[in-house]
């Protein structure tokens, strides 16, 4: 087993209690990158009548603690939960000397993280296994569904990063060209224009485009203030180029048609980051895929206001009850 013996830290702040029964572990990806994982098992979390395991995957900049509320709600539904900080964010190892740079060389590195996580953690978790991912995590999980159709019994994606809103076609072309050129001239580890080391703890709520919920936004700011190592700033040319390559790979009718995992996509009605046409294309070309549009939601559907989150949970519960029949609400 490739799990290290040391116990990684976890962050607890007022108004955002860690669900009981947390077990934090380090593991290493194939290239040696150290990843932080946290699991809630039936024994330690006190779950009776276990319904399976939800594997939770965050988006760019995100970390396990941000989803404590969601994890608690999953546990209350009878699920064991396991999550991982992707390389380069949370408390997992970061590739660059400046830890605030959001960087990856290629999404095969994230694929490696997922293989290590599922290979080490999943075998001890009860089936059926359900994937739940947000934004960038949704891109990574789509790749996994294509390559390993038997990995999950069902998958739920919120605002998956399967297409970016880049403005009109001229702006989009300029962004894509900049990503390619920037990497080719040695700027892969430099911030893209307009990006900086500012993490969410330094962005006022009034300027955010992620959620309408000020209280939940403040909790996440507080988590980063308590443990600055959780914070992540803007993306590098390397991350942008890698993301565009992965989107181009996934956003292909033949590629998508090979996916057979039951899939539900949540689209945020007021999302300023994700291209809605791309999500419609994905839903059309994955056999049996479903999509729910939540009007009025910003990008972070699971971190939104109570009324929006209620719509998410209603859709999640219905989908799982229908697509994973062994699980009953």
Secondary structure, 3 states (H helix, E strand, C coil): CCECCCCCCCCCECCECCCCCEEEEEEECCCCCEEEEEEECHHHHCCCCCCEEEEEECCCCCCHHHHHHHHHHHHHCCEEEEEECCCCCCCCCCCCCCCCCECCCCCHHHHHHHHHHHHHCHHHCCCCEEEEEECHHHHHHHHHHHHCCCCCCEEEEECCCCCECCCCHHHHHHHHHHHHHHHHCCCCCCECCCCCCCCHHHCCHHHCCCCCCHHHHHHHHHHHHHCHHHCCCCEEHHHHHHHHHHHHHHCCHHHHHCCCCEEEEEEECCCCCECHHHHHHHHHHCCCCEEEEECCCCCCHHHCCHHHHHHHHHHHHHHHHHHCCCCCC
